[in-house]
Amino acid sequence: MAEYYKEVRKLVGHRPLLLPGATVVIANADGEVLLQSRHDGTWGLPGGLMELGESFEETARREVYEETGLTLGELSLVDVFSGKAYYRKIANGDEFYAVTALFKTDQYSGSLKVDHGETRDLRFFDLDRLPQPIGQGYVEHLEVYRNGRRRTT
């Protein structure tokens, strides 16, 4: 089955879409967080876009499993990121507004398995020694995770 947003994109061209998705901060016993090195050379949190019929939590679980091989235990919602600040226009001209639910967990099972279609590497990092560059948006997600809340503007 084709990814939902790709099917919609065929119908609307480059016009703006709302793209709901989820990311997850997965912490190990040492408090380090799991990041994935993507093919664009940036590091980020595992996660991705929602498919038809999914909840944000189901999206988080599916995407993490697909990208890392890990099965998640209890998830806690940290925050939801949406609004004008999350508008993007990418190089091919596609426009979208991201609506991203950020979850956290320290409960997971399985072994890390790199999905080479999306990922170059998976590693746990100390929050004070994060790799660079970190992809757009993930810096804010990690700051909110660390501080427990977003700054109000």
C-alpha positions as CSV (number, residue, x, y, z in Angstrom):
1,M,0.0,0.0,0.0
2,A,1.3,3.4,-0.9
3,E,1.9,5.9,1.8
4,Y,-1.2,8.0,2.3
5,Y,0.5,11.4,1.9
6,K,2.0,10.3,-1.4
7,E,-1.4,9.4,-2.7
8,V,-2.8,12.8,-1.6
9,R,0.2,14.6,-3.1
10,K,-0.6,13.1,-6.5
11,L,-4.0,14.8,-6.3
12,V,-3.0,18.2,-5.0
13,G,0.4,18.7,-6.5
14,H,2.6,21.1,-4.5
15,R,-0.2,22.7,-2.6
16,P,0.1,22.7,1.2
17,L,-0.9,19.6,3.1
18,L,-1.4,18.9,6.8
19,L,1.0,16.0,7.6
20,P,0.4,14.4,11.1
21,G,3.1,12.3,12.5
22,A,4.9,11.2,15.6
23,T,8.4,11.0,16.9
24,V,9.7,9.2,20.0
25,V,12.5,9.9,22.5
26,I,13.7,6.4,23.5
27,A,15.9,6.5,26.6
28,N,18.2,3.7,27.7
29,A,19.0,2.8,31.3
30,D,21.9,5.4,31.2
31,G,19.5,8.2,30.2
32,E,20.9,8.3,26.7
33,V,18.5,8.9,23.8
34,L,18.3,6.9,20.5
35,L,19.0,8.9,17.4
36,Q,19.1,7.7,13.8
37,S,21.5,8.9,11.1
38,R,19.4,9.6,8.0
39,H,20.5,9.4,4.4
40,D,20.5,13.2,4.2
41,G,23.4,13.3,6.7
42,T,21.4,14.6,9.6
43,W,20.5,12.9,12.9
44,G,17.0,12.7,14.2
45,L,14.5,10.9,16.3
46,P,12.7,7.8,15.0
47,G,9.2,8.5,13.8
48,G,7.2,9.3,10.8
49,L,3.9,10.1,9.2
50,M,0.5,8.8,10.1
51,E,-1.4,6.4,7.9
52,L,-5.2,6.2,7.5
53,G,-6.9,4.9,10.6
54,E,-3.9,5.3,12.9
55,S,-3.7,7.2,16.2
56,F,-0.6,9.2,17.0
57,E,0.5,6.4,19.4
58,E,0.0,3.7,16.8
59,T,2.0,5.8,14.3
60,A,4.8,6.2,16.8
61,R,4.9,2.4,17.5
62,R,4.8,1.4,13.8
63,E,7.4,3.9,12.7
64,V,9.8,3.0,15.5
65,Y,9.5,-0.7,14.8
66,E,10.0,-0.1,11.0
67,E,13.0,2.1,11.5
68,T,14.7,0.5,14.5
69,G,13.3,-3.0,15.1
70,L,12.3,-2.0,18.6
71,T,8.9,-2.7,20.2
72,L,7.9,0.0,22.5
73,G,6.3,-0.3,26.0
74,E,4.3,2.5,27.6
75,L,4.5,5.8,25.8
76,S,4.0,9.2,27.4
77,L,2.9,12.2,25.4
78,V,5.4,15.0,25.8
79,D,3.9,17.7,23.5
80,V,2.3,18.4,20.2
81,F,4.0,20.7,17.7
82,S,1.8,22.5,15.2
83,G,1.0,25.8,13.7
84,K,2.6,28.4,11.4
85,A,6.1,27.7,12.8
86,Y,5.9,24.2,11.4
87,Y,5.3,25.1,7.8
88,R,7.9,23.8,5.3
89,K,8.5,24.1,1.6
90,I,11.0,21.5,0.4
91,A,13.3,21.6,-2.5
92,N,10.9,20.0,-5.0
93,G,8.3,22.7,-4.2
94,D,6.0,20.5,-2.0
95,E,4.5,22.5,0.9
96,F,3.2,21.2,4.2
97,Y,2.3,22.0,7.8
98,A,3.7,19.4,10.2
99,V,1.6,18.3,13.1
100,T,3.9,16.2,15.3
101,A,3.1,14.3,18.5
102,L,6.3,13.8,20.6
103,F,6.3,10.8,22.9
104,K,8.9,9.5,25.3
105,T,9.6,6.0,26.7
106,D,12.3,4.0,28.5
107,Q,10.4,0.8,27.9
108,Y,11.4,-1.1,24.8
109,S,12.4,-4.6,23.7
110,G,14.1,-6.1,20.7
111,S,17.5,-5.5,19.1
112,L,18.4,-2.4,17.0
113,K,18.1,-3.2,13.3
114,V,18.9,-0.5,10.7
115,D,16.3,-0.1,8.0
116,H,18.7,0.9,5.2
117,G,15.9,2.4,3.2
118,E,15.6,5.3,5.7
119,T,18.6,5.0,8.1
120,R,22.4,4.8,7.9
121,D,23.0,4.2,11.7
122,L,21.2,4.0,15.0
123,R,22.9,4.9,18.3
124,F,22.2,6.1,21.8
125,F,23.7,9.5,22.8
126,D,24.1,11.5,26.0
127,L,21.9,14.6,25.8
128,D,25.0,16.7,26.5
129,R,27.0,15.1,23.6
130,L,24.6,14.9,20.7
131,P,25.9,14.4,17.2
132,Q,25.8,17.1,14.5
133,P,24.0,18.0,12.5
134,I,20.6,17.3,14.0
135,G,17.7,17.7,11.5
136,Q,15.2,20.6,11.5
137,G,12.7,20.3,14.3
138,Y,14.5,17.6,16.3
139,V,16.6,20.1,18.3
140,E,13.3,21.6,19.6
141,H,11.9,18.2,20.4
142,L,15.0,17.2,22.4
143,E,15.0,20.5,24.2
144,V,11.3,20.0,25.2
145,Y,12.1,16.5,26.3
146,R,15.0,17.7,28.4
147,N,13.0,20.7,29.9
148,G,9.6,19.0,30.2
149,R,7.8,21.7,28.3
150,R,8.0,24.2,25.5
151,R,8.8,27.8,25.9
152,T,5.8,30.1,25.4
153,T,6.0,32.9,23.0
